[in-house]
Amino acid sequence: MRELVGTTLDRLPAPWFRRLRAAYARAVADGDRGIRRRTLQAAVAVARYRSLPEDEFTVADYPDVRLTGADSVVTSYVYWFGGDGYEGAETRWWRRACRRATSILELGANVGYYTVQGGPGRTRGPGTWRWSRTPRPRRSCAATSSSTGSSTWR
């Protein structure tokens, strides 16, 4: 059923989905808890089965983080629901922990979501070391942090 929905949605114009994502992100940012947000959230819950309409995107609620639109459940969820909608508490904790770290070893980095979330706002100097490894690098995507200018892999 999901494949049928995704295939059907892929036939619709990509700009429609970009506008839907932007409207939902605005509703979340504005703190809207009403019918508008719930309607947009329901539409986004269906739209996430479509292929991503962009090859590279900025995470809606973390504008200093960009991800490549790899064919992954993680990137799809982050694209549509943002970082806080994906794993909000964990993301905020990870960002705080990485700001204070001098070395980071991330094993099983998958698409690099936490790798780039750890980059922005680091208070340590250029001597900070970061390693990210994933057991299946073919499924990984490039992920960048605009504040550090770093990128992971393709």
N, CA, C and O atoms as a GROMACS GRO file, in nm:
protein
  616
    1MET      N    1   0.081  -0.120   0.000
    1MET     CA    2   0.000   0.000   0.000
    1MET      C    3   0.087   0.127   0.000
    1MET      O    4   0.058   0.223  -0.071
    2ARG      N    5   0.195   0.126   0.082
    2ARG     CA    6   0.283   0.244   0.088
    2ARG      C    7   0.347   0.271  -0.047
    2ARG      O    8   0.358   0.386  -0.088
    3GLU      N    9   0.388   0.165  -0.115
    3GLU     CA   10   0.449   0.184  -0.247
    3GLU      C   11   0.350   0.244  -0.345
    3GLU      O   12   0.386   0.330  -0.426
    4LEU      N   13   0.227   0.200  -0.339
    4LEU     CA   14   0.124   0.254  -0.428
    4LEU      C   15   0.101   0.402  -0.399
    4LEU      O   16   0.092   0.483  -0.491
    5VAL      N   17   0.091   0.437  -0.271
    5VAL     CA   18   0.073   0.577  -0.233
    5VAL      C   19   0.194   0.659  -0.279
    5VAL      O   20   0.178   0.766  -0.337
    6GLY      N   21   0.316   0.608  -0.253
    6GLY     CA   22   0.437   0.680  -0.293
    6GLY      C   23   0.446   0.699  -0.443
    6GLY      O   24   0.481   0.808  -0.489
    7THR      N   25   0.416   0.596  -0.519
    7THR     CA   26   0.421   0.604  -0.665
    7THR      C   27   0.319   0.704  -0.717
    7THR      O   28   0.347   0.781  -0.809
    8THR      N   29   0.201   0.704  -0.658
    8THR     CA   30   0.097   0.798  -0.699
    8THR      C   31   0.138   0.942  -0.667
    8THR      O   32   0.122   1.032  -0.750
    9LEU      N   33   0.193   0.964  -0.547
    9LEU     CA   34   0.235   1.098  -0.507
    9LEU      C   35   0.353   1.148  -0.590
    9LEU      O   36   0.366   1.268  -0.613
   10ASP      N   37   0.439   1.057  -0.635
   10ASP     CA   38   0.554   1.096  -0.718
   10ASP      C   39   0.510   1.158  -0.850
   10ASP      O   40   0.588   1.230  -0.913
   11ARG      N   41   0.389   1.132  -0.892
   11ARG     CA   42   0.339   1.186  -1.019
   11ARG      C   43   0.292   1.331  -1.006
   11ARG      O   44   0.273   1.401  -1.106
   12LEU      N   45   0.272   1.376  -0.883
   12LEU     CA   46   0.228   1.514  -0.860
   12LEU      C   47   0.349   1.607  -0.859
   12LEU      O   48   0.460   1.564  -0.828
   13PRO      N   49   0.328   1.735  -0.893
   13PRO     CA   50   0.441   1.830  -0.903
   13PRO      C   51   0.513   1.851  -0.769
   13PRO      O   52   0.449   1.868  -0.665
   14ALA      N   53   0.645   1.849  -0.773
   14ALA     CA   54   0.728   1.867  -0.654
   14ALA      C   55   0.702   2.000  -0.582
   14ALA      O   56   0.705   2.002  -0.459
   15PRO      N   57   0.676   2.112  -0.654
   15PRO     CA   58   0.650   2.238  -0.582
   15PRO      C   59   0.532   2.230  -0.484
   15PRO      O   60   0.533   2.299  -0.383
   16TRP      N   61   0.434   2.149  -0.513
   16TRP     CA   62   0.322   2.133  -0.420
   16TRP      C   63   0.372   2.082  -0.285
   16TRP      O   64   0.327   2.128  -0.180
   17PHE      N   65   0.464   1.988  -0.290
   17PHE     CA   66   0.514   1.927  -0.167
   17PHE      C   67   0.610   2.019  -0.094
   17PHE      O   68   0.616   2.017   0.029
   18ARG      N   69   0.684   2.100  -0.168
   18ARG     CA   70   0.771   2.200  -0.103
   18ARG      C   71   0.686   2.301  -0.026
   18ARG      O   72   0.720   2.340   0.085
   19ARG      N   73   0.575   2.344  -0.088
   19ARG     CA   74   0.485   2.439  -0.020
   19ARG      C   75   0.420   2.375   0.102
   19ARG      O   76   0.404   2.440   0.206
   20LEU      N   77   0.381   2.248   0.092
   20LEU     CA   78   0.323   2.177   0.206
   20LEU      C   79   0.422   2.171   0.321
   20LEU      O   80   0.386   2.198   0.436
   21ARG      N   81   0.545   2.136   0.290
   21ARG     CA   82   0.649   2.128   0.394
   21ARG      C   83   0.671   2.263   0.460
   21ARG      O   84   0.683   2.273   0.582
   22ALA      N   85   0.678   2.367   0.379
   22ALA     CA   86   0.700   2.502   0.432
   22ALA      C   87   0.583   2.546   0.521
   22ALA      O   88   0.604   2.605   0.627
   23ALA      N   89   0.461   2.517   0.479
   23ALA     CA   90   0.342   2.553   0.558
   23ALA      C   91   0.342   2.478   0.692
   23ALA      O   92   0.310   2.537   0.796
   24TYR      N   93   0.376   2.351   0.689
   24TYR     CA   94   0.380   2.274   0.813
   24TYR      C   95   0.490   2.326   0.906
   24TYR      O   96   0.467   2.340   1.026
   25ALA      N   97   0.608   2.355   0.851
   25ALA     CA   98   0.718   2.408   0.932
   25ALA      C   99   0.679   2.542   0.996
   25ALA      O  100   0.714   2.567   1.112
   26ARG      N  101   0.608   2.627   0.921
   26ARG     CA  102   0.562   2.754   0.978
   26ARG      C  103   0.464   2.732   1.092
   26ARG      O  104   0.472   2.798   1.195
   27ALA      N  105   0.372   2.639   1.074
   27ALA     CA  106   0.272   2.610   1.178
   27ALA      C  107   0.340   2.560   1.305
   27ALA      O  108   0.302   2.598   1.415
   28VAL      N  109   0.441   2.476   1.289
   28VAL     CA  110   0.514   2.426   1.406
   28VAL      C  111   0.591   2.539   1.472
   28VAL      O  112   0.587   2.553   1.595
   29ALA      N  113   0.661   2.620   1.393
   29ALA     CA  114   0.740   2.732   1.447
   29ALA      C  115   0.653   2.834   1.518
   29ALA      O  116   0.695   2.894   1.617
   30ASP      N  117   0.530   2.856   1.467
   30ASP     CA  118   0.438   2.952   1.528
   30ASP      C  119   0.370   2.898   1.654
   30ASP      O  120   0.301   2.972   1.723
   31GLY      N  121   0.391   2.769   1.683
   31GLY     CA  122   0.328   2.710   1.800
   31GLY      C  123   0.180   2.682   1.780
   31GLY      O  124   0.106   2.664   1.878
   32ASP      N  125   0.136   2.677   1.656
   32ASP     CA  126  -0.004   2.649   1.624
   32ASP      C  127  -0.042   2.509   1.673
   32ASP      O  128   0.024   2.411   1.638
   33ARG      N  129  -0.146   2.499   1.753
   33ARG     CA  130  -0.193   2.370   1.804
   33ARG      C  131  -0.333   2.339   1.753
   33ARG      O  132  -0.394   2.240   1.795
   34GLY      N  133  -0.382   2.421   1.664
   34GLY     CA  134  -0.520   2.410   1.618
   34GLY      C  135  -0.540   2.317   1.500
   34GLY      O  136  -0.455   2.234   1.467
   35ILE      N  137  -0.655   2.333   1.439
   35ILE     CA  138  -0.696   2.247   1.328
   35ILE      C  139  -0.602   2.262   1.208
   35ILE      O  140  -0.578   2.166   1.135
   36ARG      N  141  -0.551   2.382   1.187
   36ARG     CA  142  -0.459   2.404   1.074
   36ARG      C  143  -0.337   2.314   1.085
   36ARG      O  144  -0.301   2.246   0.989
   37ARG      N  145  -0.273   2.314   1.201
   37ARG     CA  146  -0.154   2.231   1.218
   37ARG      C  147  -0.189   2.082   1.208
   37ARG      O  148  -0.116   2.005   1.146
   38ARG      N  149  -0.298   2.043   1.268
   38ARG     CA  150  -0.336   1.901   1.264
   38ARG      C  151  -0.366   1.856   1.121
   38ARG      O  152  -0.334   1.744   1.083
   39THR      N  153  -0.427   1.944   1.042
   39THR     CA  154  -0.455   1.911   0.902
   39THR      C  155  -0.326   1.901   0.822
   39THR      O  156  -0.308   1.807   0.744
   40LEU      N  157  -0.236   1.996   0.842
   40LEU     CA  158  -0.107   1.992   0.774
   40LEU      C  159  -0.026   1.869   0.816
   40LEU      O  160   0.040   1.806   0.733
   41GLN      N  161  -0.030   1.836   0.944
   41GLN     CA  162   0.043   1.720   0.993
   41GLN      C  163  -0.010   1.591   0.930
   41GLN      O  164   0.068   1.502   0.896
   42ALA      N  165  -0.140   1.581   0.913
   42ALA     CA  166  -0.199   1.464   0.848
   42ALA      C  167  -0.156   1.456   0.701
   42ALA      O  168  -0.126   1.348   0.650
   43ALA      N  169  -0.153   1.571   0.634
   43ALA     CA  170  -0.110   1.574   0.494
   43ALA      C  171   0.037   1.535   0.481
   43ALA      O  172   0.075   1.462   0.389
   44VAL      N  173   0.119   1.584   0.572
   44VAL     CA  174   0.262   1.552   0.571
   44VAL      C  175   0.283   1.403   0.602
   44VAL      O  176   0.372   1.340   0.545
   45ALA      N  177   0.203   1.348   0.690
   45ALA     CA  178   0.214   1.205   0.723
   45ALA      C  179   0.192   1.117   0.600
   45ALA      O  180   0.250   1.009   0.589
   46VAL      N  181   0.108   1.162   0.509
   46VAL     CA  182   0.088   1.089   0.384
   46VAL      C  183   0.198   1.124   0.284
   46VAL      O  184   0.251   1.035   0.215
   47ALA      N  185   0.233   1.251   0.275
   47ALA     CA  186   0.332   1.297   0.177
   47ALA      C  187   0.469   1.235   0.199
   47ALA      O  188   0.548   1.226   0.105
   48ARG      N  189   0.500   1.193   0.320
   48ARG     CA  190   0.634   1.138   0.348
   48ARG      C  191   0.662   1.007   0.273
   48ARG      O  192   0.776   0.962   0.268
   49TYR      N  193   0.559   0.947   0.215
   49TYR     CA  194   0.580   0.825   0.136
   49TYR      C  195   0.625   0.856  -0.006
   49TYR      O  196   0.662   0.766  -0.081
   50ARG      N  197   0.622   0.983  -0.042
   50ARG     CA  198   0.669   1.027  -0.174
   50ARG      C  199   0.821   1.037  -0.171
   50ARG      O  200   0.879   1.056  -0.065
   51SER      N  201   0.885   1.025  -0.287
   51SER     CA  202   1.029   1.053  -0.296
   51SER      C  203   1.051   1.198  -0.258
   51SER      O  204   0.964   1.283  -0.281
   52LEU      N  205   1.166   1.228  -0.199
   52LEU     CA  206   1.192   1.366  -0.160
   52LEU      C  207   1.197   1.455  -0.283
   52LEU      O  208   1.258   1.418  -0.383
   53PRO      N  209   1.133   1.571  -0.277
   53PRO     CA  210   1.132   1.660  -0.393
   53PRO      C  211   1.260   1.741  -0.411
   53PRO      O  212   1.268   1.824  -0.502
   54GLU      N  213   1.359   1.719  -0.326
   54GLU     CA  214   1.485   1.794  -0.335
   54GLU      C  215   1.602   1.698  -0.317
   54GLU      O  216   1.592   1.600  -0.243
   55ASP      N  217   1.713   1.727  -0.385
   55ASP     CA  218   1.832   1.644  -0.371
   55ASP      C  219   1.908   1.675  -0.242
   55ASP      O  220   1.974   1.588  -0.185
   56GLU      N  221   1.898   1.800  -0.198
   56GLU     CA  222   1.964   1.842  -0.075
   56GLU      C  223   1.869   1.940  -0.007
   56GLU      O  224   1.804   2.020  -0.073
   57PHE      N  225   1.862   1.934   0.125
   57PHE     CA  226   1.766   2.020   0.195
   57PHE      C  227   1.820   2.066   0.328
   57PHE      O  228   1.907   2.003   0.388
   58THR      N  229   1.766   2.179   0.373
   58THR     CA  230   1.795   2.231   0.506
   58THR      C  231   1.691   2.174   0.601
   58THR      O  232   1.573   2.170   0.569
   59VAL      N  233   1.735   2.131   0.718
   59VAL     CA  234   1.643   2.080   0.819
   59VAL      C  235   1.561   2.199   0.868
   59VAL      O  236   1.617   2.300   0.911
   60ALA      N  237   1.429   2.187   0.862
   60ALA     CA  238   1.339   2.301   0.885
   60ALA      C  239   1.364   2.373   1.017
   60ALA      O  240   1.368   2.496   1.019
   61ASP      N  241   1.380   2.302   1.127
   61ASP     CA  242   1.396   2.368   1.255
   61ASP      C  243   1.543   2.382   1.298
   61ASP      O  244   1.571   2.430   1.408
   62TYR      N  245   1.634   2.342   1.214
   62TYR     CA  246   1.778   2.362   1.236
   62TYR      C  247   1.838   2.414   1.106
   62TYR      O  248   1.898   2.337   1.031
   63PRO      N  249   1.822   2.543   1.076
   63PRO     CA  250   1.865   2.597   0.947
   63PRO      C  251   2.015   2.592   0.922
   63PRO      O  252   2.059   2.617   0.810
   64ASP      N  253   2.095   2.560   1.023
   64ASP     CA  254   2.239   2.548   1.003
   64ASP      C  255   2.280   2.406   0.962
   64ASP      O  256   2.399   2.377   0.952
   65VAL      N  257   2.182   2.320   0.939
   65VAL     CA  258   2.210   2.180   0.903
   65VAL      C  259   2.144   2.146   0.770
   65VAL      O  260   2.026   2.173   0.749
   66ARG      N  261   2.224   2.086   0.681
   66ARG     CA  262   2.174   2.041   0.551
   66ARG      C  263   2.200   1.892   0.537
   66ARG      O  264   2.303   1.842   0.581
   67LEU      N  265   2.107   1.823   0.474
   67LEU     CA  266   2.123   1.680   0.446
   67LEU      C  267   2.097   1.654   0.298
   67LEU      O  268   2.021   1.726   0.234
   68THR      N  269   2.160   1.552   0.246
   68THR     CA  270   2.133   1.508   0.111
   68THR      C  271   2.012   1.415   0.116
   68THR      O  272   2.002   1.330   0.205
   69GLY      N  273   1.922   1.431   0.023
   69GLY     CA  274   1.800   1.352   0.021
   69GLY      C  275   1.820   1.209  -0.022
   69GLY      O  276   1.774   1.169  -0.129
   70ALA      N  277   1.890   1.130   0.060
   70ALA     CA  278   1.912   0.988   0.030
   70ALA      C  279   1.782   0.912   0.045
   70ALA      O  280   1.690   0.958   0.114
   71ASP      N  281   1.773   0.799  -0.018
   71ASP     CA  282   1.656   0.713  -0.008
   71ASP      C  283   1.662   0.641   0.127
   71ASP      O  284   1.710   0.529   0.136
   72SER      N  285   1.612   0.708   0.230
   72SER     CA  286   1.622   0.658   0.366
   72SER      C  287   1.500   0.701   0.447
   72SER      O  288   1.446   0.810   0.426
   73VAL      N  289   1.457   0.617   0.536
   73VAL     CA  290   1.346   0.651   0.625
   73VAL      C  291   1.384   0.771   0.711
   73VAL      O  292   1.301   0.859   0.736
   74VAL      N  293   1.509   0.774   0.756
   74VAL     CA  294   1.554   0.885   0.842
   74VAL      C  295   1.548   1.017   0.769
   74VAL      O  296   1.490   1.113   0.820
   75THR      N  297   1.608   1.026   0.650
   75THR     CA  298   1.607   1.154   0.578
   75THR      C  299   1.466   1.195   0.540
   75THR      O  300   1.434   1.314   0.543
   76SER      N  301   1.382   1.101   0.505
   76SER     CA  302   1.243   1.134   0.472
   76SER      C  303   1.172   1.193   0.593
   76SER      O  304   1.103   1.294   0.582
   77TYR      N  305   1.188   1.129   0.708
   77TYR     CA  306   1.120   1.178   0.829
   77TYR      C  307   1.173   1.315   0.869
   77TYR      O  308   1.095   1.404   0.906
   78VAL      N  309   1.306   1.334   0.863
   78VAL     CA  310   1.365   1.463   0.898
   78VAL      C  311   1.321   1.571   0.800
   78VAL      O  312   1.294   1.684   0.840
   79TYR      N  313   1.313   1.537   0.671
   79TYR     CA  314   1.269   1.634   0.570
   79TYR      C  315   1.128   1.684   0.604
   79TYR      O  316   1.104   1.805   0.606
   80TRP      N  317   1.037   1.594   0.631
   80TRP     CA  318   0.897   1.633   0.651
   80TRP      C  319   0.867   1.686   0.789
   80TRP      O  320   0.791   1.783   0.802
   81PHE      N  321   0.924   1.628   0.894
   81PHE     CA  322   0.887   1.665   1.030
   81PHE      C  323   0.993   1.746   1.104
   81PHE      O  324   0.968   1.792   1.216
   82GLY      N  325   1.109   1.766   1.043
   82GLY     CA  326   1.215   1.844   1.106
   82GLY      C  327   1.290   1.762   1.210
   82GLY      O  328   1.254   1.648   1.239
   83GLY      N  329   1.394   1.821   1.264
   83GLY     CA  330   1.476   1.752   1.364
   83GLY      C  331   1.402   1.725   1.492
   83GLY      O  332   1.414   1.617   1.550
   84ASP      N  333   1.325   1.822   1.539
   84ASP     CA  334   1.249   1.801   1.662
   84ASP      C  335   1.135   1.702   1.642
   84ASP      O  336   1.094   1.635   1.737
   85GLY      N  337   1.084   1.693   1.522
   85GLY     CA  338   0.979   1.595   1.493
   85GLY      C  339   1.034   1.455   1.477
   85GLY      O  340   0.961   1.357   1.490
   86TYR      N  341   1.164   1.445   1.448
   86TYR     CA  342   1.227   1.313   1.432
   86TYR      C  343   1.269   1.258   1.569
   86TYR      O  344   1.212   1.158   1.615
   87GLU      N  345   1.364   1.319   1.632
   87GLU     CA  346   1.408   1.279   1.765
   87GLU      C  347   1.450   1.405   1.840
   87GLU      O  348   1.569   1.430   1.861
   88GLY      N  349   1.352   1.483   1.880
   88GLY     CA  350   1.376   1.615   1.936
   88GLY      C  351   1.465   1.619   2.058
   88GLY      O  352   1.566   1.689   2.058
   89ALA      N  353   1.429   1.545   2.163
   89ALA     CA  354   1.505   1.549   2.288
   89ALA      C  355   1.647   1.496   2.267
   89ALA      O  356   1.743   1.552   2.321
   90GLU      N  357   1.660   1.390   2.189
   90GLU     CA  358   1.792   1.333   2.163
   90GLU      C  359   1.879   1.429   2.083
   90GLU      O  360   1.998   1.443   2.110
   91THR      N  361   1.819   1.495   1.984
   91THR     CA  362   1.895   1.590   1.902
   91THR      C  363   1.945   1.706   1.986
   91THR      O  364   2.061   1.745   1.975
   92ARG      N  365   1.858   1.761   2.070
   92ARG     CA  366   1.900   1.873   2.155
   92ARG      C  367   2.011   1.831   2.252
   92ARG      O  368   2.107   1.905   2.273
   93TRP      N  369   1.998   1.711   2.311
   93TRP     CA  370   2.101   1.661   2.401
   93TRP      C  371   2.232   1.643   2.326
   93TRP      O  372   2.337   1.684   2.376
   94TRP      N  373   2.230   1.583   2.207
   94TRP     CA  374   2.349   1.558   2.127
   94TRP      C  375   2.420   1.688   2.092
   94TRP      O  376   2.542   1.697   2.100
   95ARG      N  377   2.344   1.789   2.053
   95ARG     CA  378   2.403   1.918   2.017
   95ARG      C  379   2.474   1.980   2.138
   95ARG      O  380   2.584   2.031   2.125
   96ARG      N  381   2.410   1.975   2.256
   96ARG     CA  382   2.473   2.028   2.378
   96ARG      C  383   2.600   1.950   2.412
   96ARG      O  384   2.702   2.011   2.445
   97ALA      N  385   2.594   1.818   2.406
   97ALA     CA  386   2.710   1.735   2.441
   97ALA      C  387   2.826   1.760   2.345
   97ALA      O  388   2.941   1.766   2.388
   98CYS      N  389   2.798   1.775   2.217
   98CYS     CA  390   2.905   1.796   2.118
   98CYS      C  391   2.968   1.933   2.129
   98CYS      O  392   3.085   1.950   2.094
   99ARG      N  393   2.894   2.031   2.178
   99ARG     CA  394   2.952   2.165   2.195
   99ARG      C  395   3.066   2.163   2.294
   99ARG      O  396   3.161   2.241   2.282
  100ARG      N  397   3.058   2.075   2.394
  100ARG     CA  398   3.160   2.069   2.498
  100ARG      C  399   3.269   1.966   2.470
  100ARG      O  400   3.368   1.960   2.542
  101ALA      N  401   3.253   1.886   2.367
  101ALA     CA  402   3.346   1.777   2.340
  101ALA      C  403   3.469   1.822   2.263
  101ALA      O  404   3.463   1.916   2.184
  102THR      N  405   3.580   1.754   2.288
  102THR     CA  406   3.700   1.776   2.209
  102THR      C  407   3.719   1.664   2.108
  102THR      O  408   3.788   1.682   2.007
  103SER      N  409   3.659   1.548   2.133
  103SER     CA  410   3.665   1.435   2.041
  103SER      C  411   3.529   1.367   2.037
  103SER      O  412   3.461   1.355   2.139
  104ILE      N  413   3.491   1.323   1.919
  104ILE     CA  414   3.363   1.255   1.903
  104ILE      C  415   3.386   1.132   1.817
  104ILE      O  416   3.445   1.142   1.710
  105LEU      N  417   3.342   1.018   1.864
  105LEU     CA  418   3.348   0.895   1.787
  105LEU      C  419   3.204   0.847   1.771
  105LEU      O  420   3.140   0.807   1.868
  106GLU      N  421   3.155   0.852   1.650
  106GLU     CA  422   3.018   0.812   1.624
  106GLU      C  423   3.020   0.685   1.540
  106GLU      O  424   3.067   0.686   1.427
  107LEU      N  425   2.971   0.578   1.595
  107LEU     CA  426   2.968   0.449   1.525
  107LEU      C  427   2.827   0.422   1.476
  107LEU      O  428   2.730   0.444   1.549
  108GLY      N  429   2.815   0.375   1.354
  108GLY     CA  430   2.683   0.350   1.297
  108GLY      C  431   2.615   0.479   1.258
  108GLY      O  432   2.499   0.501   1.292
  109ALA      N  433   2.686   0.565   1.186
  109ALA     CA  434   2.638   0.700   1.154
  109ALA      C  435   2.522   0.702   1.055
  109ALA      O  436   2.457   0.805   1.041
  110ASN      N  437   2.494   0.592   0.986
  110ASN     CA  438   2.382   0.582   0.893
  110ASN      C  439   2.388   0.694   0.790
  110ASN      O  440   2.482   0.697   0.710
  111VAL      N  441   2.293   0.787   0.788
  111VAL     CA  442   2.291   0.894   0.688
  111VAL      C  443   2.362   1.020   0.736
  111VAL      O  444   2.368   1.119   0.663
  112GLY      N  445   2.416   1.020   0.856
  112GLY     CA  446   2.492   1.133   0.905
  112GLY      C  447   2.412   1.239   0.977
  112GLY      O  448   2.461   1.350   0.996
  113TYR      N  449   2.289   1.209   1.017
  113TYR     CA  450   2.204   1.308   1.082
  113TYR      C  451   2.269   1.361   1.211
  113TYR      O  452   2.282   1.482   1.228
  114TYR      N  453   2.309   1.273   1.300
  114TYR     CA  454   2.371   1.318   1.425
  114TYR      C  455   2.511   1.373   1.401
  114TYR      O  456   2.557   1.458   1.478
  115THR      N  457   2.577   1.327   1.299
  115THR     CA  458   2.710   1.379   1.266
  115THR      C  459   2.704   1.529   1.242
  115THR      O  460   2.783   1.604   1.298
  116VAL      N  461   2.611   1.573   1.160
  116VAL     CA  462   2.602   1.716   1.130
  116VAL      C  463   2.532   1.793   1.241
  116VAL      O  464   2.557   1.913   1.258
  117GLN      N  465   2.446   1.728   1.317
  117GLN     CA  466   2.383   1.798   1.430
  117GLN      C  467   2.487   1.832   1.536
  117GLN      O  468   2.471   1.930   1.609
  118GLY      N  469   2.593   1.752   1.544
  118GLY     CA  470   2.696   1.779   1.644
  118GLY      C  471   2.792   1.890   1.606
  118GLY      O  472   2.867   1.936   1.691
  119GLY      N  473   2.792   1.934   1.482
  119GLY     CA  474   2.886   2.035   1.436
  119GLY      C  475   2.852   2.178   1.473
  119GLY      O  476   2.941   2.249   1.520
  120PRO      N  477   2.729   2.224   1.455
  120PRO     CA  478   2.696   2.364   1.480
  120PRO      C  479   2.716   2.406   1.625
  120PRO      O  480   2.682   2.332   1.718
  121GLY      N  481   2.771   2.524   1.643
  121GLY     CA  482   2.782   2.582   1.776
  121GLY      C  483   2.893   2.525   1.862
  121GLY      O  484   2.897   2.549   1.982
  122ARG      N  485   2.984   2.449   1.801
  122ARG     CA  486   3.094   2.394   1.880
  122ARG      C  487   3.177   2.508   1.936
  122ARG      O  488   3.210   2.603   1.864
  123THR      N  489   3.211   2.500   2.063
  123THR     CA  490   3.292   2.605   2.124
  123THR      C  491   3.439   2.568   2.126
  123THR      O  492   3.523   2.653   2.156
  124ARG      N  493   3.472   2.445   2.095
  124ARG     CA  494   3.612   2.403   2.092
  124ARG      C  495   3.676   2.453   1.963
  124ARG      O  496   3.608   2.483   1.865
  125GLY      N  497   3.806   2.461   1.964
  125GLY     CA  498   3.880   2.514   1.851
  125GLY      C  499   3.894   2.417   1.736
  125GLY      O  500   3.831   2.311   1.734
  126PRO      N  501   3.979   2.454   1.638
  126PRO     CA  502   3.998   2.373   1.519
  126PRO      C  503   4.064   2.238   1.546
  126PRO      O  504   4.066   2.153   1.457
  127GLY      N  505   4.118   2.217   1.666
  127GLY     CA  506   4.180   2.090   1.699
  127GLY      C  507   4.081   1.981   1.735
  127GLY      O  508   4.121   1.869   1.769
  128THR      N  509   3.953   2.011   1.730
  128THR     CA  510   3.852   1.912   1.765
  128THR      C  511   3.849   1.802   1.661
  128THR      O  512   3.852   1.829   1.541
  129TRP      N  513   3.843   1.678   1.706
  129TRP     CA  514   3.840   1.562   1.616
  129TRP      C  515   3.701   1.504   1.610
  129TRP      O  516   3.631   1.496   1.711
  130ARG      N  517   3.661   1.463   1.491
  130ARG     CA  518   3.532   1.398   1.474
  130ARG      C  519   3.549   1.281   1.378
  130ARG      O  520   3.601   1.298   1.267
  131TRP      N  521   3.506   1.164   1.420
  131TRP     CA  522   3.507   1.046   1.334
  131TRP      C  523   3.367   0.991   1.326
  131TRP      O  524   3.298   0.980   1.428
  132SER      N  525   3.325   0.955   1.208
  132SER     CA  526   3.195   0.892   1.187
  132SER      C  527   3.214   0.772   1.097
  132SER      O  528   3.276   0.782   0.991
  133ARG      N  529   3.160   0.661   1.138
  133ARG     CA  530   3.170   0.540   1.058
  133ARG      C  531   3.034   0.470   1.055
  133ARG      O  532   2.960   0.469   1.153
  134THR      N  533   3.005   0.414   0.942
  134THR     CA  534   2.882   0.338   0.928
  134THR      C  535   2.916   0.204   0.862
  134THR      O  536   3.002   0.199   0.774
  135PRO      N  537   2.850   0.097   0.903
  135PRO     CA  538   2.883  -0.033   0.845
  135PRO      C  539   2.838  -0.050   0.700
  135PRO      O  540   2.885  -0.141   0.632
  136ARG      N  541   2.748   0.034   0.654
  136ARG     CA  542   2.697   0.023   0.517
  136ARG      C  543   2.710   0.158   0.448
  136ARG      O  544   2.609   0.226   0.428
  137PRO      N  545   2.833   0.199   0.410
  137PRO     CA  546   2.852   0.334   0.356
  137PRO      C  547   2.777   0.362   0.227
  137PRO      O  548   2.754   0.478   0.195
  138ARG      N  549   2.738   0.261   0.152
  138ARG     CA  550   2.662   0.287   0.029
  138ARG      C  551   2.527   0.349   0.058
  138ARG      O  552   2.471   0.418  -0.028
  139ARG      N  553   2.473   0.328   0.177
  139ARG     CA  554   2.344   0.384   0.212
  139ARG      C  555   2.359   0.521   0.277
  139ARG      O  556   2.259   0.584   0.312
  140SER      N  557   2.481   0.566   0.295
  140SER     CA  558   2.505   0.694   0.358
  140SER      C  559   2.484   0.807   0.259
  140SER      O  560   2.477   0.785   0.138
  141CYS      N  561   2.473   0.925   0.311
  141CYS     CA  562   2.460   1.041   0.224
  141CYS      C  563   2.550   1.152   0.274
  141CYS      O  564   2.598   1.148   0.388
  142ALA      N  565   2.571   1.248   0.192
  142ALA     CA  566   2.649   1.364   0.235
  142ALA      C  567   2.564   1.446   0.329
  142ALA      O  568   2.444   1.463   0.308
  143ALA      N  569   2.627   1.497   0.431
  143ALA     CA  570   2.557   1.581   0.525
  143ALA      C  571   2.653   1.693   0.562
  143ALA      O  572   2.770   1.667   0.587
  144THR      N  573   2.605   1.814   0.565
  144THR     CA  574   2.695   1.926   0.592
  144THR      C  575   2.641   2.015   0.701
  144THR      O  576   2.521   2.019   0.727
  145SER      N  577   2.730   2.083   0.763
  145SER     CA  578   2.695   2.182   0.862
  145SER      C  579   2.747   2.316   0.812
  145SER      O  580   2.867   2.333   0.792
  146SER      N  581   2.658   2.410   0.791
  146SER     CA  582   2.701   2.538   0.735
  146SER      C  583   2.788   2.616   0.831
  146SER      O  584   2.870   2.697   0.787
  147SER      N  585   2.772   2.595   0.961
  147SER     CA  586   2.852   2.673   1.055
  147SER      C  587   2.995   2.621   1.065
  147SER      O  588   3.086   2.698   1.095
  148THR      N  589   3.016   2.492   1.039
  148THR     CA  590   3.152   2.439   1.046
  148THR      C  591   3.210   2.416   0.909
  148THR      O  592   3.332   2.404   0.894
  149GLY      N  593   3.124   2.410   0.807
  149GLY     CA  594   3.171   2.387   0.673
  149GLY      C  595   3.216   2.243   0.651
  149GLY      O  596   3.272   2.210   0.547
  150SER      N  597   3.191   2.159   0.750
  150SER     CA  598   3.235   2.020   0.737
  150SER      C  599   3.130   1.936   0.664
  150SER      O  600   3.012   1.969   0.662
  151SER      N  601   3.176   1.830   0.605
  151SER     CA  602   3.083   1.739   0.542
  151SER      C  603   3.130   1.597   0.568
  151SER      O  604   3.248   1.574   0.594
  152THR      N  605   3.038   1.504   0.562
  152THR     CA  606   3.074   1.366   0.587
  152THR      C  607   3.103   1.299   0.455
  152THR      O  608   3.205   1.331   0.394
  153TRP      N  609   3.024   1.210   0.409
  153TRP     CA  610   3.057   1.128   0.294
  153TRP      C  611   2.942   1.126   0.194
  153TRP      O  612   2.834   1.178   0.221
  154ARG      N  613   2.968   1.065   0.080
  154ARG     CA  614   2.863   1.040  -0.021
  154ARG      C  615   2.857   0.894  -0.046
  154ARG      O  616   2.776   0.849  -0.126
   0.00000   0.00000   0.00000
